[in-house]
Amino acid sequence: MRRNTFVSRALLLFALVAASFVVLGFSRLVLPYRVARLLAAPLLFAGAGLAVVLLAQATLAALGVLSIE
């Protein structure tokens, strides 16, 4: 795996979590809190899944199983 790919995925993770909070905040202005959470949840879950993948890749790279070029 290339280092640039790992960094771009980490930036995507940050963007997903930030977008989740922005969607939650702005949708609370016009919608009830429950609906706002339902709108922001897919972004947060995608970010959480990506965080697990990146953590697994970083752990495998630290153990020497996966090489990051």
Long-range contacts (C-beta under 8 A, 24 or more apart in sequence): 1-57, 1-61, 1-66, 1-67, 1-68, 1-69, 2-68, 2-69, 3-68, 3-69, 6-54, 6-57, 6-58, 6-68, 9-50, 9-53, 9-54, 10-54, 12-50, 13-47, 13-50, 13-51, 13-54, 16-43, 16-44, 16-46, 16-47, 16-50, 17-43, 17-44, 17-47, 19-43, 20-44, 20-47
